[in-house]
Amino acid sequence: MGTAMMHNWYPLFQLCDSNFPSGAFSHSLGFETYFQKHQLQDRESLEKAISLYIRRQLIFTDGLACKLAYEAAEKEDNHALAEIDRLLIASCLARESREAGCRMGKRMAKVCAELYPSPLLSGYLKGVQEKKLHGHPAIVFALVGCQMRVPKETVIGVYLFSAVSALVQNAVRGIPIGQTDGQRILTNIQPEMNEAVAVISQFSTEDLGVSCPGLEIAQMQHERLHVRLFMS
């Protein structure tokens, strides 16, 4: 791998860092409901839940959206980006999770438009600020990755890993489990990430929005939990 190519990966690492002000580490996306019901109590149960989450929801929502947004960015197709944005918000039934995606997307777009400016990203941010678009981190991540000319499959894979990593680290605090157990999950799940990228490459816009009803219900129930560590 050439040095110049590796340099192009640095923005993706930056966006995945827990210090990046996107707000990702303030959300459990419904998993906190399972923590409080004691349905996820240890590394084994959490790892199974994360695996299901990847296969049943993440690849059909954020993962596929990242792929489609990257392809739209390659064509400089603002209409396609707006359609992906619309479908993402429409397919997210839980209010808290829907609002979480919008907040994270807007924050990420604002920061990235300053750090890695491009006409597409500036246009997307303007649409969000004017409330013509909703904002979503998967779209922003794809726009930055495409601009940096990182291969599409790499962008998708890194985004998936970033999403799962944030969820695992929040589970470390929420269940709680040890930091080492959290890292074991992230190690064990890597082959499944590769499979997810391969599956996503076969999907199109028609597949966007397939979700897992059980997790959606948990996301809705989260609004009424008496004590919460996370915003969603």
N, C-alpha and C positions, 0 to 999 in steps of 0.2 A: 504493500500500500504506500503510495507516494506521500511525501510530507504535505504537499499542498492539499491533497484530498483529505488528509487527516485534519488539517486546520479547518476545513469546512464543517467538521463534526462539532467543533467547539460550541457554536450557538445552541445546538441541540442539548449538549450536556448542561449548558447554562440554564436553559428552559426547564430542565428536569430537576435542577438543584432545589433542595428544600428551602433555600434562602430566596429563591425567585418569588417575587411578590404577586403570585397568581391567586393565592388563597386555597390551593389544592389540599393543603394539610389541615384545613378547617372542616373538611367534609368527609363523612363516612358513606354517603350515597345509599343510606338505608341499612347498612351493616350494623350500625349501633343498635337498631331494633333487635337484631339477632343476639347481640351481646347481652342486652338487658333481659332477654327471654331465656338466656343461658343455653341457646341452641348452638352457639359457637363458644367453646370454652377452652380449647387447646389448639396446638399447632395442627394436629391431624384434621380436626373438623374445619378449621379455617382454611387449610390447604385445599380440601375438597370443595369448599364453598367458592374459593377464588377460581378454581379450575372450572366449575360450572358457570361462574360469572363470565369468564373469558369466552367459553364456548357458546353460551346461550344468550348473552347480551352484548358484551364489549365488542366482539367482532362485527356485530350487525349495526352498531351505533357509532361510537367514537372511532373504532378502527376503520370501518368502511368509509366513514365521513372523511377521515384523514386521507385515504386513498383517492377518493373522488375529488376532494379539494386540491390535492397535488396535481391530478390530471387536469383539472380546470385551470389551475395556475399555469401549467405548461402551455395551455392554449390562450391564456389571458382572457378567460371567459368569465366576466363578472356576473353574467346572468346565471350561469351554472353554480357559482359560489353562493349567490343569493338563494337559489333553490335548495341547495344542501343545507344552508342555514335555516330555511323555513321548515324543511322536513325534520331536522333534528329537534327543533322546538316543538313541533306538532306531535312527534312520536313520544315525547317524554311526558307521561301523564301525571306524575307526582309534582306538585307545585314546588316544594323545597328543592328537589333535584333539578327541576327546570330552571329555577331562579339561580341555583348554584352554578350551572353551566354558563348562564348569561353573565353572571358576575365575573367568573374566572376568565371567560373569553374576552370580556371588555378590558379587564385589567391587563391580561397578556397582550392584547392588541395594542393598547396604549403604550406599554413599555417597549414592545418590540418595534413599534413604528418609530421610536426614537433611536433604539439601538441598531436596528437592521432595516432602515427605511426602504420601501419599494412602492411603486405606484399602486400595485394590487393591495398591499397591506394598508396603505394610507386610505385607499378607497373603501376598503372593508371597515376600517375604524370609523371613517366619516359616516358610513351607513348606519353603524351601531350608535354613534353619538346622535345622529338625527332620528333615531328610533325607526329607521326603515329596515334595519337588520337587528338580530338579537344578540349575536356574538357567541362563539363557542371555541374553547381552547384547541380542539382537534383541527379546526379550520386554520387558526392562527399558526399552529405548529407546522401544518403542511405548507403554508405560504412561506414561512421562514426557511424550511427545509428545501423547498423547490428553488427559492432564490439563491440559497447557498450551494445549489447543484449537488446536494446529497442524494444518492440513489433512492428512488421511491420506496423500495422494500425496506431499506434501512430506516427511513423516516417513519414508516408505519411501525416497524418493530420497536424502535426507540420510544415512540409515543405510547404504544401498548405497555411496554415495560415501565415507563414513567407513571402511567395511570395505576398499574397494579402495585408498584412500589409505594405510592402514596397511600393506597388502601391498606397495604400490609403494615406500614408504619403507624397508621391510625389504629389498626387492630392491636398492635403491640401496646398502645396506650389504653385502648378501650376494653380489652378482654379482662385483664392484660396478660400478655405472654412475654417471654424474654426477647431481648434484641437478637440473640443468637438464633432462636426459633424463627424469628421474622426473616433473618438472612437465609436460613435453610429453605424456607418457602420460596424465596426469590431465586435460589439456586435450583431447586427441584422443578420450578415452573418454566424454566428457560426453554426446554424442548417443546413445550406446549405453545410457547410464544412463537417459535419458528413455524409450527403447524398453523397457528392462527394467521400469520402473515401469508402463508401459502393459500389458505382458504379464502382470505379476503381478496386476493388477487383474482379470484374467479367470480367475484360478485359485482353487481351493477347497482345503479340507483334504485331499481325495483326491489332490491333486498334491504334497503336502508330502513331501519326502524323496528326490526323484529326484536322482541324483548321477552323477558322472563316475568310472568305474572306474579310469582311469589315475591320476587325482589321489589317489584313495583308496589305491591301491597305494603311491604316493610318500609319502603320509602314514604308512603302516605302515613303509615302509623307513627313514623318518627316525629311528625308534627305534634303529636299529643303525648310524647314521653314526658314524664314528670321532671326528670333530671337528664341533662344532655351535655356531653363533652363536645359534640360537633354540631355544626350549623345545619347539616342535612344527613 
